[in-house]
Amino acid sequence: MIEALKSDEIIEKVGGKFKLCALIQRRLQQLLDGARPLIARDGMTDLELVIEEIIQDKITLEYIEDQDSSGAEAEQAEALL
């Protein structure tokens, strides 16, 4: 298991376990879709890379308000680079 996930520091940095999970999932998908890593890989797996990007504040989770087709406001999570 990745040691950084054992401490509460990374959870507090993002704002909670569910937000951390959402950020990790979005960034992993970006990497799988061909996005470039924001730090040197140095033999890290994709998951380790994402965790390190979060620790180094290279990515954050931001909510943006959007209007759906019915006109009601909705919030979307967006992984920012």
Secondary structure by P-SEA (a helix, b strand, c coil): cccccccaaaaaaaccaaaaaaaaaaaaaaaaaccccccccccccaaaaaaaaaaaccbbbbbbbbbccccbbbbbbbbcc
